[in-house]
Amino acid sequence: MYARILLCYDGSREGRLALREGARLAQLTGAGVTLLAVVETVSGNALAQGADVGALSHQQNDFETILEEGRQRLTAMGLSPEVRLEFGDPVAGIARVAAETGAELVVVGHHRHGFWTRWLSRSVAAELGDKLGCSLLLAQKTIDDSQLFPKG
């Protein structure tokens, strides 16, 4: 069904659900896995947050730690992920890595927002749906540990 899956991971609760659901699909299909985190450096966002080089470096270190956590989780599930850290716009970064890796499925967490937040902010999922040349899964399902970890 899928030969290559791109798992987008940010360490959040929603990101962990996406990691688990994407990992389970990879186990079931025998797909190769790429684990991706994108450090957002969109100029408007960086200016709004007062980001400087030191803050970006700190954010990079945080994401490297998050990616290592994700890599360890996937390895414990019997997978051998390729790990990537990208910088820039999340939608552009995810679409680029999906194309570069030949991903047939991109898995992202679904962050629930209230009406006003959704109205005022962009929808990464909607933009990804328009930009990707493959399937997109907004992961929300809770996967039990007994389904993920191989019996030894």
N, CA, C and O atoms as a GROMACS GRO file, in nm:
protein
  608
    1MET      N    1   0.082  -0.119   0.000
    1MET     CA    2   0.000   0.000   0.000
    1MET      C    3   0.087   0.126   0.000
    1MET      O    4   0.075   0.210  -0.089
    2TYR      N    5   0.174   0.140   0.099
    2TYR     CA    6   0.268   0.252   0.104
    2TYR      C    7   0.409   0.196   0.112
    2TYR      O    8   0.437   0.106   0.191
    3ALA      N    9   0.498   0.249   0.028
    3ALA     CA   10   0.638   0.208   0.033
    3ALA      C   11   0.721   0.306   0.114
    3ALA      O   12   0.826   0.270   0.167
    4ARG      N   13   0.674   0.432   0.125
    4ARG     CA   14   0.749   0.536   0.196
    4ARG      C   15   0.652   0.629   0.266
    4ARG      O   16   0.560   0.682   0.204
    5ILE      N   17   0.673   0.649   0.398
    5ILE     CA   18   0.586   0.735   0.478
    5ILE      C   19   0.671   0.846   0.541
    5ILE      O   20   0.778   0.819   0.596
    6LEU      N   21   0.622   0.969   0.532
    6LEU     CA   22   0.686   1.083   0.596
    6LEU      C   23   0.608   1.117   0.722
    6LEU      O   24   0.490   1.152   0.717
    7LEU      N   25   0.675   1.105   0.837
    7LEU     CA   26   0.613   1.136   0.966
    7LEU      C   27   0.662   1.273   1.011
    7LEU      O   28   0.782   1.293   1.032
    8CYS      N   29   0.570   1.367   1.026
    8CYS     CA   30   0.604   1.501   1.072
    8CYS      C   31   0.586   1.504   1.223
    8CYS      O   32   0.479   1.470   1.274
    9TYR      N   33   0.690   1.545   1.294
    9TYR     CA   34   0.693   1.530   1.439
    9TYR      C   35   0.743   1.657   1.505
    9TYR      O   36   0.847   1.711   1.468
   10ASP      N   37   0.667   1.705   1.604
   10ASP     CA   38   0.708   1.825   1.677
   10ASP      C   39   0.715   1.805   1.828
   10ASP      O   40   0.738   1.900   1.902
   11GLY      N   41   0.695   1.682   1.873
   11GLY     CA   42   0.703   1.652   2.015
   11GLY      C   43   0.577   1.681   2.094
   11GLY      O   44   0.570   1.647   2.212
   12SER      N   45   0.478   1.744   2.032
   12SER     CA   46   0.352   1.775   2.101
   12SER      C   47   0.268   1.648   2.119
   12SER      O   48   0.301   1.543   2.064
   13ARG      N   49   0.162   1.659   2.196
   13ARG     CA   50   0.069   1.546   2.214
   13ARG      C   51   0.017   1.501   2.078
   13ARG      O   52   0.013   1.381   2.049
   14GLU      N   53  -0.023   1.597   1.996
   14GLU     CA   54  -0.075   1.565   1.863
   14GLU      C   55   0.034   1.502   1.776
   14GLU      O   56   0.008   1.411   1.698
   15GLY      N   57   0.157   1.552   1.790
   15GLY     CA   58   0.269   1.497   1.716
   15GLY      C   59   0.298   1.353   1.756
   15GLY      O   60   0.332   1.270   1.672
   16ARG      N   61   0.283   1.324   1.885
   16ARG     CA   62   0.305   1.187   1.933
   16ARG      C   63   0.198   1.092   1.879
   16ARG      O   64   0.227   0.978   1.844
   17LEU      N   65   0.073   1.140   1.872
   17LEU     CA   66  -0.034   1.058   1.814
   17LEU      C   67  -0.003   1.030   1.667
   17LEU      O   68  -0.021   0.918   1.620
   18ALA      N   69   0.045   1.132   1.594
   18ALA     CA   70   0.079   1.114   1.453
   18ALA      C   71   0.194   1.016   1.438
   18ALA      O   72   0.194   0.931   1.349
   19LEU      N   73   0.293   1.027   1.525
   19LEU     CA   74   0.408   0.937   1.519
   19LEU      C   75   0.363   0.793   1.538
   19LEU      O   76   0.404   0.704   1.463
   20ARG      N   77   0.279   0.770   1.637
   20ARG     CA   78   0.232   0.634   1.666
   20ARG      C   79   0.146   0.579   1.553
   20ARG      O   80   0.164   0.464   1.512
   21GLU      N   81   0.053   0.660   1.504
   21GLU     CA   82  -0.036   0.612   1.397
   21GLU      C   83   0.043   0.588   1.267
   21GLU      O   84   0.021   0.488   1.198
   22GLY      N   85   0.134   0.679   1.235
   22GLY     CA   86   0.217   0.661   1.117
   22GLY      C   87   0.310   0.541   1.130
   22GLY      O   88   0.331   0.468   1.034
   23ALA      N   89   0.364   0.522   1.251
   23ALA     CA   90   0.452   0.406   1.275
   23ALA      C   91   0.374   0.276   1.258
   23ALA      O   92   0.426   0.180   1.200
   24ARG      N   93   0.252   0.273   1.308
   24ARG     CA   94   0.172   0.151   1.294
   24ARG      C   95   0.145   0.121   1.147
   24ARG      O   96   0.151   0.006   1.105
   25LEU      N   97   0.114   0.223   1.070
   25LEU     CA   98   0.093   0.202   0.926
   25LEU      C   99   0.221   0.151   0.860
   25LEU      O  100   0.216   0.064   0.773
   26ALA      N  101   0.335   0.204   0.900
   26ALA     CA  102   0.463   0.158   0.844
   26ALA      C  103   0.487   0.012   0.880
   26ALA      O  104   0.535  -0.065   0.797
   27GLN      N  105   0.455  -0.025   1.004
   27GLN     CA  106   0.471  -0.165   1.045
   27GLN      C  107   0.383  -0.256   0.960
   27GLN      O  108   0.428  -0.361   0.914
   28LEU      N  109   0.258  -0.217   0.941
   28LEU     CA  110   0.162  -0.300   0.867
   28LEU      C  111   0.197  -0.312   0.719
   28LEU      O  112   0.174  -0.417   0.658
   29THR      N  113   0.253  -0.207   0.661
   29THR     CA  114   0.279  -0.205   0.518
   29THR      C  115   0.424  -0.234   0.482
   29THR      O  116   0.457  -0.254   0.365
   30GLY      N  117   0.512  -0.235   0.583
   30GLY     CA  118   0.654  -0.254   0.556
   30GLY      C  119   0.718  -0.132   0.492
   30GLY      O  120   0.822  -0.144   0.428
   31ALA      N  121   0.657  -0.016   0.510
   31ALA     CA  122   0.706   0.107   0.448
   31ALA      C  123   0.832   0.159   0.515
   31ALA      O  124   0.852   0.140   0.635
   32GLY      N  125   0.915   0.224   0.436
   32GLY     CA  126   1.027   0.299   0.491
   32GLY      C  127   0.974   0.427   0.552
   32GLY      O  128   0.870   0.478   0.511
   33VAL      N  129   1.045   0.479   0.651
   33VAL     CA  130   0.996   0.596   0.724
   33VAL      C  131   1.100   0.707   0.726
   33VAL      O  132   1.219   0.683   0.750
   34THR      N  133   1.054   0.829   0.700
   34THR     CA  134   1.134   0.948   0.721
   34THR      C  135   1.066   1.027   0.832
   34THR      O  136   0.946   1.054   0.826
   35LEU      N  137   1.144   1.063   0.934
   35LEU     CA  138   1.096   1.144   1.046
   35LEU      C  139   1.143   1.286   1.024
   35LEU      O  140   1.263   1.310   1.006
   36LEU      N  141   1.050   1.380   1.023
   36LEU     CA  142   1.082   1.519   0.988
   36LEU      C  143   1.032   1.615   1.094
   36LEU      O  144   0.920   1.602   1.145
   37ALA      N  145   1.116   1.712   1.127
   37ALA     CA  146   1.075   1.829   1.204
   37ALA      C  147   1.114   1.952   1.124
   37ALA      O  148   1.220   1.954   1.061
   38VAL      N  149   1.030   2.052   1.126
   38VAL     CA  150   1.059   2.177   1.054
   38VAL      C  151   1.062   2.291   1.154
   38VAL      O  152   0.963   2.317   1.223
   39VAL      N  153   1.177   2.359   1.162
   39VAL     CA  154   1.189   2.479   1.246
   39VAL      C  155   1.140   2.595   1.162
   39VAL      O  156   1.199   2.630   1.060
   40GLU      N  157   1.029   2.655   1.206
   40GLU     CA  158   0.968   2.763   1.129
   40GLU      C  159   1.053   2.889   1.139
   40GLU      O  160   1.080   2.939   1.248
   41THR      N  161   1.094   2.940   1.023
   41THR     CA  162   1.175   3.062   1.018
   41THR      C  163   1.113   3.165   0.925
   41THR      O  164   1.183   3.252   0.874
   42VAL      N  165   0.982   3.156   0.903
   42VAL     CA  166   0.914   3.253   0.818
   42VAL      C  167   0.939   3.391   0.878
   42VAL      O  168   0.917   3.411   0.997
   43SER      N  169   0.984   3.485   0.798
   43SER     CA  170   1.029   3.614   0.848
   43SER      C  171   0.924   3.686   0.933
   43SER      O  172   0.959   3.742   1.037
   44GLY      N  173   0.800   3.684   0.892
   44GLY     CA  174   0.696   3.752   0.971
   44GLY      C  175   0.681   3.688   1.107
   44GLY      O  176   0.666   3.759   1.207
   45ASN      N  177   0.685   3.556   1.112
   45ASN     CA  178   0.674   3.486   1.239
   45ASN      C  179   0.796   3.514   1.326
   45ASN      O  180   0.782   3.536   1.447
   46ALA      N  181   0.915   3.512   1.268
   46ALA     CA  182   1.037   3.537   1.343
   46ALA      C  183   1.037   3.678   1.400
   46ALA      O  184   1.078   3.698   1.514
   47LEU      N  185   0.991   3.776   1.321
   47LEU     CA  186   0.988   3.913   1.369
   47LEU      C  187   0.885   3.930   1.480
   47LEU      O  188   0.910   4.000   1.579
   48ALA      N  189   0.769   3.865   1.464
   48ALA     CA  190   0.664   3.875   1.565
   48ALA      C  191   0.710   3.818   1.698
   48ALA      O  192   0.669   3.866   1.803
   49GLN      N  193   0.792   3.716   1.694
   49GLN     CA  194   0.838   3.652   1.816
   49GLN      C  195   0.970   3.711   1.865
   49GLN      O  196   1.023   3.667   1.967
   50GLY      N  197   1.024   3.810   1.793
   50GLY     CA  198   1.149   3.872   1.833
   50GLY      C  199   1.266   3.776   1.822
   50GLY      O  200   1.361   3.785   1.900
   51ALA      N  201   1.261   3.685   1.727
   51ALA     CA  202   1.364   3.583   1.714
   51ALA      C  203   1.494   3.645   1.663
   51ALA      O  204   1.493   3.735   1.579
   52ASP      N  205   1.605   3.595   1.716
   52ASP     CA  206   1.735   3.632   1.667
   52ASP      C  207   1.814   3.504   1.644
   52ASP      O  208   1.760   3.394   1.658
   53VAL      N  209   1.940   3.517   1.610
   53VAL     CA  210   2.022   3.400   1.580
   53VAL      C  211   2.031   3.307   1.701
   53VAL      O  212   2.025   3.185   1.686
   54GLY      N  213   2.044   3.364   1.820
   54GLY     CA  214   2.052   3.282   1.942
   54GLY      C  215   1.924   3.205   1.966
   54GLY      O  216   1.929   3.088   2.005
   55ALA      N  217   1.811   3.269   1.943
   55ALA     CA  218   1.681   3.201   1.963
   55ALA      C  219   1.664   3.089   1.860
   55ALA      O  220   1.613   2.982   1.893
   56LEU      N  221   1.706   3.114   1.737
   56LEU     CA  222   1.694   3.012   1.633
   56LEU      C  223   1.783   2.892   1.666
   56LEU      O  224   1.744   2.778   1.646
   57SER      N  225   1.903   2.920   1.717
   57SER     CA  226   1.994   2.812   1.757
   57SER      C  227   1.934   2.730   1.870
   57SER      O  228   1.943   2.607   1.870
   58HIS      N  229   1.872   2.798   1.966
   58HIS     CA  230   1.807   2.729   2.078
   58HIS      C  231   1.692   2.642   2.027
   58HIS      O  232   1.674   2.528   2.071
   59GLN      N  233   1.614   2.697   1.934
   59GLN     CA  234   1.502   2.623   1.876
   59GLN      C  235   1.553   2.502   1.799
   59GLN      O  236   1.491   2.395   1.804
   60GLN      N  237   1.664   2.516   1.728
   60GLN     CA  238   1.723   2.404   1.656
   60GLN      C  239   1.763   2.294   1.754
   60GLN      O  240   1.738   2.176   1.729
   61ASN      N  241   1.825   2.332   1.864
   61ASN     CA  242   1.865   2.232   1.965
   61ASN      C  243   1.744   2.160   2.020
   61ASN      O  244   1.747   2.038   2.040
   62ASP      N  245   1.636   2.234   2.046
   62ASP     CA  246   1.513   2.172   2.096
   62ASP      C  247   1.460   2.069   1.997
   62ASP      O  248   1.422   1.959   2.036
   63PHE      N  249   1.457   2.105   1.869
   63PHE     CA  250   1.404   2.014   1.768
   63PHE      C  251   1.495   1.894   1.746
   63PHE      O  252   1.447   1.784   1.717
   64GLU      N  253   1.626   1.912   1.760
   64GLU     CA  254   1.716   1.798   1.750
   64GLU      C  255   1.688   1.698   1.862
   64GLU      O  256   1.690   1.577   1.841
   65THR      N  257   1.660   1.749   1.982
   65THR     CA  258   1.624   1.663   2.095
   65THR      C  259   1.493   1.592   2.069
   65THR      O  260   1.480   1.472   2.095
   66ILE      N  261   1.394   1.665   2.017
   66ILE     CA  262   1.264   1.608   1.984
   66ILE      C  263   1.278   1.499   1.878
   66ILE      O  264   1.217   1.393   1.889
   67LEU      N  265   1.359   1.525   1.776
   67LEU     CA  266   1.380   1.425   1.671
   67LEU      C  267   1.448   1.300   1.725
   67LEU      O  268   1.415   1.189   1.684
   68GLU      N  269   1.543   1.317   1.814
   68GLU     CA  270   1.610   1.201   1.873
   68GLU      C  271   1.511   1.117   1.953
   68GLU      O  272   1.514   0.994   1.947
   69GLU      N  273   1.423   1.184   2.027
   69GLU     CA  274   1.317   1.112   2.100
   69GLU      C  275   1.230   1.032   2.003
   69GLU      O  276   1.200   0.915   2.027
   70GLY      N  277   1.191   1.096   1.892
   70GLY     CA  278   1.110   1.028   1.792
   70GLY      C  279   1.183   0.912   1.728
   70GLY      O  280   1.125   0.806   1.707
   71ARG      N  281   1.312   0.931   1.697
   71ARG     CA  282   1.392   0.824   1.638
   71ARG      C  283   1.398   0.704   1.731
   71ARG      O  284   1.386   0.590   1.688
   72GLN      N  285   1.419   0.730   1.862
   72GLN     CA  286   1.426   0.622   1.960
   72GLN      C  287   1.293   0.547   1.968
   72GLN      O  288   1.291   0.424   1.977
   73ARG      N  289   1.183   0.621   1.967
   73ARG     CA  290   1.050   0.558   1.971
   73ARG      C  291   1.029   0.467   1.850
   73ARG      O  292   0.983   0.354   1.863
   74LEU      N  293   1.062   0.518   1.732
   74LEU     CA  294   1.044   0.440   1.609
   74LEU      C  295   1.134   0.318   1.606
   74LEU      O  296   1.093   0.211   1.562
   75THR      N  297   1.257   0.334   1.652
   75THR     CA  298   1.350   0.221   1.656
   75THR      C  299   1.298   0.113   1.750
   75THR      O  300   1.307  -0.006   1.720
   76ALA      N  301   1.243   0.154   1.865
   76ALA     CA  302   1.185   0.058   1.959
   76ALA      C  303   1.066  -0.016   1.899
   76ALA      O  304   1.032  -0.126   1.942
   77MET      N  305   1.003   0.044   1.798
   77MET     CA  306   0.890  -0.018   1.730
   77MET      C  307   0.936  -0.106   1.614
   77MET      O  308   0.852  -0.161   1.542
   78GLY      N  309   1.066  -0.121   1.596
   78GLY     CA  310   1.119  -0.207   1.492
   78GLY      C  311   1.140  -0.138   1.358
   78GLY      O  312   1.160  -0.205   1.257
   79LEU      N  313   1.137  -0.005   1.356
   79LEU     CA  314   1.155   0.071   1.233
   79LEU      C  315   1.295   0.133   1.230
   79LEU      O  316   1.359   0.149   1.334
   80SER      N  317   1.341   0.168   1.112
   80SER     CA  318   1.472   0.232   1.093
   80SER      C  319   1.452   0.364   1.019
   80SER      O  320   1.470   0.370   0.897
   81PRO      N  321   1.415   0.468   1.091
   81PRO     CA  322   1.381   0.593   1.023
   81PRO      C  323   1.502   0.672   0.975
   81PRO      O  324   1.607   0.673   1.038
   82GLU      N  325   1.484   0.739   0.861
   82GLU     CA  326   1.575   0.845   0.818
   82GLU      C  327   1.526   0.968   0.893
   82GLU      O  328   1.405   0.992   0.898
   83VAL      N  329   1.615   1.048   0.952
   83VAL     CA  330   1.576   1.164   1.031
   83VAL      C  331   1.620   1.291   0.960
   83VAL      O  332   1.735   1.303   0.916
   84ARG      N  333   1.527   1.387   0.949
   84ARG     CA  334   1.557   1.513   0.881
   84ARG      C  335   1.510   1.630   0.964
   84ARG      O  336   1.401   1.627   1.022
   85LEU      N  337   1.591   1.735   0.968
   85LEU     CA  338   1.556   1.862   1.031
   85LEU      C  339   1.566   1.968   0.923
   85LEU      O  340   1.671   1.984   0.860
   86GLU      N  341   1.458   2.040   0.902
   86GLU     CA  342   1.453   2.143   0.798
   86GLU      C  343   1.420   2.277   0.862
   86GLU      O  344   1.369   2.283   0.974
   87PHE      N  345   1.451   2.385   0.790
   87PHE     CA  346   1.424   2.521   0.836
   87PHE      C  347   1.342   2.593   0.731
   87PHE      O  348   1.360   2.573   0.611
   88GLY      N  349   1.251   2.679   0.777
   88GLY     CA  350   1.171   2.759   0.684
   88GLY      C  351   1.023   2.741   0.709
   88GLY      O  352   0.979   2.711   0.820
   89ASP      N  353   0.947   2.760   0.604
   89ASP     CA  354   0.803   2.747   0.610
   89ASP      C  355   0.766   2.599   0.622
   89ASP      O  356   0.811   2.520   0.540
   90PRO      N  357   0.686   2.560   0.722
   90PRO     CA  358   0.653   2.418   0.741
   90PRO      C  359   0.588   2.353   0.619
   90PRO      O  360   0.623   2.241   0.583
   91VAL      N  361   0.495   2.421   0.556
   91VAL     CA  362   0.426   2.362   0.441
   91VAL      C  363   0.523   2.337   0.327
   91VAL      O  364   0.524   2.229   0.268
   92ALA      N  365   0.605   2.436   0.296
   92ALA     CA  366   0.702   2.420   0.188
   92ALA      C  367   0.804   2.312   0.223
   92ALA      O  368   0.841   2.231   0.137
   93GLY      N  369   0.849   2.309   0.348
   93GLY     CA  370   0.947   2.209   0.390
   93GLY      C  371   0.893   2.068   0.384
   93GLY      O  372   0.961   1.977   0.337
   94ILE      N  373   0.771   2.049   0.432
   94ILE     CA  374   0.710   1.917   0.429
   94ILE      C  375   0.689   1.871   0.286
   94ILE      O  376   0.719   1.756   0.252
   95ALA      N  377   0.638   1.960   0.201
   95ALA     CA  378   0.614   1.924   0.060
   95ALA      C  379   0.745   1.890  -0.010
   95ALA      O  380   0.750   1.795  -0.089
   96ARG      N  381   0.851   1.966   0.016
   96ARG     CA  382   0.980   1.941  -0.047
   96ARG      C  383   1.037   1.806  -0.004
   96ARG      O  384   1.083   1.728  -0.088
   97VAL      N  385   1.034   1.777   0.127
   97VAL     CA  386   1.089   1.651   0.176
   97VAL      C  387   1.004   1.533   0.127
   97VAL      O  388   1.058   1.427   0.096
   98ALA      N  389   0.873   1.551   0.120
   98ALA     CA  390   0.786   1.445   0.068
   98ALA      C  391   0.826   1.411  -0.076
   98ALA      O  392   0.834   1.294  -0.112
   99ALA      N  393   0.850   1.514  -0.157
   99ALA     CA  394   0.889   1.490  -0.296
   99ALA      C  395   1.029   1.427  -0.304
   99ALA      O  396   1.051   1.334  -0.380
  100GLU      N  397   1.122   1.479  -0.224
  100GLU     CA  398   1.260   1.428  -0.227
  100GLU      C  399   1.269   1.282  -0.184
  100GLU      O  400   1.350   1.206  -0.238
  101THR      N  401   1.187   1.242  -0.089
  101THR     CA  402   1.194   1.105  -0.036
  101THR      C  403   1.101   1.010  -0.108
  101THR      O  404   1.104   0.889  -0.083
  102GLY      N  405   1.018   1.061  -0.198
  102GLY     CA  406   0.922   0.977  -0.268
  102GLY      C  407   0.811   0.928  -0.177
  102GLY      O  408   0.756   0.819  -0.198
  103ALA      N  409   0.776   1.008  -0.076
  103ALA     CA  410   0.671   0.970   0.019
  103ALA      C  411   0.538   0.952  -0.054
  103ALA      O  412   0.500   1.032  -0.139
  104GLU      N  413   0.470   0.844  -0.017
  104GLU     CA  414   0.336   0.820  -0.070
  104GLU      C  415   0.229   0.860   0.030
  104GLU      O  416   0.111   0.871  -0.003
  105LEU      N  417   0.273   0.883   0.154
  105LEU     CA  418   0.183   0.927   0.261
  105LEU      C  419   0.259   1.020   0.353
  105LEU      O  420   0.372   0.991   0.392
  106VAL      N  421   0.196   1.132   0.388
  106VAL     CA  422   0.249   1.225   0.488
  106VAL      C  423   0.154   1.221   0.606
  106VAL      O  424   0.033   1.234   0.590
  107VAL      N  425   0.211   1.202   0.726
  107VAL     CA  426   0.131   1.195   0.848
  107VAL      C  427   0.165   1.314   0.936
  107VAL      O  428   0.281   1.336   0.970
  108VAL      N  429   0.064   1.391   0.972
  108VAL     CA  430   0.080   1.506   1.060
  108VAL      C  431  -0.022   1.497   1.173
  108VAL      O  432  -0.128   1.435   1.158
  109GLY      N  433   0.010   1.560   1.285
  109GLY     CA  434  -0.085   1.567   1.396
  109GLY      C  435  -0.188   1.675   1.369
  109GLY      O  436  -0.162   1.773   1.299
  110HIS      N  437  -0.305   1.655   1.426
  110HIS     CA  438  -0.413   1.752   1.410
  110HIS      C  439  -0.423   1.834   1.538
  110HIS      O  440  -0.457   1.782   1.644
  111HIS      N  441  -0.393   1.963   1.526
  111HIS     CA  442  -0.402   2.054   1.640
  111HIS      C  443  -0.540   2.120   1.638
  111HIS      O  444  -0.572   2.195   1.545
  112ARG      N  445  -0.619   2.092   1.737
  112ARG     CA  446  -0.753   2.151   1.744
  112ARG      C  447  -0.743   2.298   1.786
  112ARG      O  448  -0.665   2.333   1.875
  113HIS      N  449  -0.823   2.382   1.721
  113HIS     CA  450  -0.826   2.524   1.753
  113HIS      C  451  -0.970   2.569   1.766
  113HIS      O  452  -1.061   2.511   1.705
  114GLY      N  453  -0.990   2.670   1.844
  114GLY     CA  454  -1.122   2.730   1.855
  114GLY      C  455  -1.153   2.811   1.730
  114GLY      O  456  -1.067   2.829   1.643
  115PHE      N  457  -1.274   2.860   1.723
  115PHE     CA  458  -1.320   2.934   1.605
  115PHE      C  459  -1.230   3.053   1.574
  115PHE      O  460  -1.185   3.068   1.460
  116TRP      N  461  -1.202   3.137   1.672
  116TRP     CA  462  -1.126   3.260   1.648
  116TRP      C  463  -0.982   3.230   1.608
  116TRP      O  464  -0.927   3.294   1.518
  117THR      N  465  -0.922   3.133   1.673
  117THR     CA  466  -0.784   3.097   1.639
  117THR      C  467  -0.778   3.045   1.496
  117THR      O  468  -0.689   3.082   1.419
  118ARG      N  469  -0.872   2.958   1.461
  118ARG     CA  470  -0.874   2.903   1.326
  118ARG      C  471  -0.901   3.013   1.223
  118ARG      O  472  -0.843   3.012   1.114
  119TRP      N  473  -0.987   3.107   1.257
  119TRP     CA  474  -1.021   3.215   1.165
  119TRP      C  475  -0.901   3.307   1.142
  119TRP      O  476  -0.881   3.356   1.031
  120LEU      N  477  -0.822   3.331   1.247
  120LEU     CA  478  -0.711   3.423   1.240
  120LEU      C  479  -0.582   3.362   1.187
  120LEU      O  480  -0.493   3.434   1.142
  121SER      N  481  -0.570   3.231   1.192
  121SER     CA  482  -0.444   3.169   1.152
  121SER      C  483  -0.463   3.082   1.029
  121SER      O  484  -0.575   3.045   0.993
  122ARG      N  485  -0.353   3.050   0.967
  122ARG     CA  486  -0.358   2.966   0.849
  122ARG      C  487  -0.374   2.820   0.888
  122ARG      O  488  -0.340   2.780   1.000
  123SER      N  489  -0.426   2.740   0.798
  123SER     CA  490  -0.439   2.597   0.820
  123SER      C  491  -0.328   2.526   0.745
  123SER      O  492  -0.330   2.518   0.622
  124VAL      N  493  -0.230   2.475   0.820
  124VAL     CA  494  -0.120   2.402   0.759
  124VAL      C  495  -0.174   2.279   0.686
  124VAL      O  496  -0.129   2.248   0.575
  125ALA      N  497  -0.270   2.210   0.746
  125ALA     CA  498  -0.326   2.090   0.684
  125ALA      C  499  -0.391   2.122   0.549
  125ALA      O  500  -0.370   2.050   0.452
  126ALA      N  501  -0.469   2.229   0.544
  126ALA     CA  502  -0.535   2.266   0.417
  126ALA      C  503  -0.431   2.302   0.312
  126ALA      O  504  -0.445   2.264   0.196
  127GLU      N  505  -0.328   2.375   0.352
  127GLU     CA  506  -0.223   2.412   0.256
  127GLU      C  507  -0.147   2.288   0.208
  127GLU      O  508  -0.113   2.278   0.090
  128LEU      N  509  -0.121   2.194   0.301
  128LEU     CA  510  -0.053   2.071   0.262
  128LEU      C  511  -0.137   1.991   0.162
  128LEU      O  512  -0.085   1.938   0.064
  129GLY      N  513  -0.267   1.984   0.188
  129GLY     CA  514  -0.356   1.912   0.097
  129GLY      C  515  -0.348   1.966  -0.044
  129GLY      O  516  -0.360   1.890  -0.141
  130ASP      N  517  -0.330   2.098  -0.057
  130ASP     CA  518  -0.320   2.160  -0.189
  130ASP      C  519  -0.182   2.141  -0.252
  130ASP      O  520  -0.170   2.137  -0.374
  131LYS      N  521  -0.078   2.130  -0.170
  131LYS     CA  522   0.060   2.132  -0.219
  131LYS      C  523   0.120   1.992  -0.243
  131LYS      O  524   0.205   1.976  -0.330
  132LEU      N  525   0.076   1.893  -0.166
  132LEU     CA  526   0.136   1.760  -0.175
  132LEU      C  527   0.092   1.685  -0.300
  132LEU      O  528  -0.019   1.704  -0.350
  133GLY      N  529   0.181   1.600  -0.348
  133GLY     CA  530   0.147   1.512  -0.459
  133GLY      C  531   0.120   1.370  -0.411
  133GLY      O  532   0.127   1.275  -0.488
  134CYS      N  533   0.088   1.356  -0.282
  134CYS     CA  534   0.062   1.224  -0.223
  134CYS      C  535  -0.050   1.238  -0.120
  134CYS      O  536  -0.104   1.347  -0.100
  135SER      N  537  -0.082   1.129  -0.056
  135SER     CA  538  -0.188   1.129   0.045
  135SER      C  539  -0.143   1.196   0.174
  135SER      O  540  -0.024   1.198   0.206
  136LEU      N  541  -0.239   1.252   0.247
  136LEU     CA  542  -0.214   1.321   0.373
  136LEU      C  543  -0.305   1.263   0.480
  136LEU      O  544  -0.426   1.251   0.460
  137LEU      N  545  -0.247   1.226   0.594
  137LEU     CA  546  -0.324   1.175   0.706
  137LEU      C  547  -0.312   1.271   0.823
  137LEU      O  548  -0.201   1.298   0.870
  138LEU      N  549  -0.426   1.323   0.870
  138LEU     CA  550  -0.431   1.403   0.991
  138LEU      C  551  -0.458   1.306   1.105
  138LEU      O  552  -0.573   1.270   1.131
  139ALA      N  553  -0.353   1.266   1.172
  139ALA     CA  554  -0.362   1.158   1.271
  139ALA      C  555  -0.429   1.206   1.399
  139ALA      O  556  -0.395   1.311   1.454
  140GLN      N  557  -0.526   1.128   1.445
  140GLN     CA  558  -0.595   1.157   1.570
  140GLN      C  559  -0.623   1.030   1.650
  140GLN      O  560  -0.668   1.037   1.765
  141LYS      N  561  -0.596   0.915   1.592
  141LYS     CA  562  -0.629   0.788   1.655
  141LYS      C  563  -0.526   0.753   1.762
  141LYS      O  564  -0.406   0.771   1.741
  142THR      N  565  -0.572   0.703   1.874
  142THR     CA  566  -0.482   0.655   1.979
  142THR      C  567  -0.450   0.509   1.951
  142THR      O  568  -0.540   0.425   1.941
  143ILE      N  569  -0.321   0.480   1.939
  143ILE     CA  570  -0.274   0.344   1.913
  143ILE      C  571  -0.215   0.288   2.041
  143ILE      O  572  -0.127   0.348   2.101
  144ASP      N  573  -0.263   0.174   2.082
  144ASP     CA  574  -0.218   0.109   2.206
  144ASP      C  575  -0.076   0.053   2.189
  144ASP      O  576  -0.040   0.007   2.080
  145ASP      N  577   0.002   0.056   2.297
  145ASP     CA  578   0.139   0.003   2.294
  145ASP      C  579   0.145  -0.142   2.247
  145ASP      O  580   0.240  -0.181   2.179
  146SER      N  581   0.045  -0.221   2.282
  146SER     CA  582   0.047  -0.362   2.245
  146SER      C  583   0.045  -0.381   2.094
  146SER      O  584   0.087  -0.486   2.045
  147GLN      N  585  -0.003  -0.282   2.020
  147GLN     CA  586  -0.006  -0.290   1.874
  147GLN      C  587   0.127  -0.245   1.812
  147GLN      O  588   0.158  -0.281   1.698
  148LEU      N  589   0.206  -0.168   1.886
  148LEU     CA  590   0.325  -0.105   1.831
  148LEU      C  591   0.455  -0.180   1.852
  148LEU      O  592   0.541  -0.183   1.764
  149PHE      N  593   0.468  -0.239   1.968
  149PHE     CA  594   0.598  -0.295   2.004
  149PHE      C  595   0.601  -0.445   1.979
  149PHE      O  596   0.518  -0.520   2.030
  150PRO      N  597   0.699  -0.487   1.899
  150PRO     CA  598   0.708  -0.630   1.865
  150PRO      C  599   0.727  -0.715   1.990
  150PRO      O  600   0.800  -0.678   2.082
  151LYS      N  601   0.660  -0.827   1.991
  151LYS     CA  602   0.674  -0.921   2.104
  151LYS      C  603   0.813  -0.985   2.091
  151LYS      O  604   0.850  -1.032   1.984
  152GLY      N  605   0.888  -0.987   2.200
  152GLY     CA  606   1.023  -1.040   2.192
  152GLY      C  607   1.034  -1.169   2.251
  152GLY      O  608   1.142  -1.228   2.252
   0.00000   0.00000   0.00000
